[in-house]
Amino acid sequence: MFNRIRISTTLFLILILCGVLQIGSNGLSFWAFRDGFQSLN
């Protein structure tokens, strides 16, 4: 029982980590795009 809870908690943490990385990479690409757009103008 405890082992199953630990496995599900680990999977949940991995999902949260993937989501945070996804949001971070999207934010970084957005900042780079905005900087490039401003330098074009």
Secondary structure, DSSP 4 states (H G I P E B T S, - for coil): -HHHHHHHHHHHHHHHHHHHHHHHHHHHHHHHHHHHHHHH-
